[in-house]
Amino acid sequence: MKKLLAFLTAITLVFLLTSCEKKDENPFIGSWENTEITTLGSVIVTLTFRTDMTMTFTMDLTVNSQTTTSSTDYTYSYTDTQITVQKTGDPEETTDYMISGNSLVLSFPGMRLTTFTKI
């Protein structure tokens, strides 16, 4: 009887430990925003990442009190240090990233470091 009780206890512990295992969460999920203000107007860029590994890049450009909005859809994948995005029919673009708290820093080739804030 003691052997059966010890066996059942061991099995129960194994199930408890494996069921409490933390699953990897996608750190990008949600919307991130960057706002730049210049002498001519403003640019607001919003990146919206979804769980199905798609992303929407939205840009609101305001000049002389008139706003123009453009939006482009991408697919994405990521590693611990890099994110790769691709618009249908275009080549992939890969960049380094860093996420710290509510800040996402990206450095796509040809662009300066850009910091986005989670909204």
Secondary structure, 3 states (H helix, E strand, C coil): CHHHHHHHHHHHHHHHHHHCCCCCCCCCCEEEEEEEECCCEEEEEEEEECCCCEEEEEEEEEECCEEEEEEEEEEEEECCCEEEEECCCCCCEEEEEEEECCEEEECCCCCCCEEEEEC
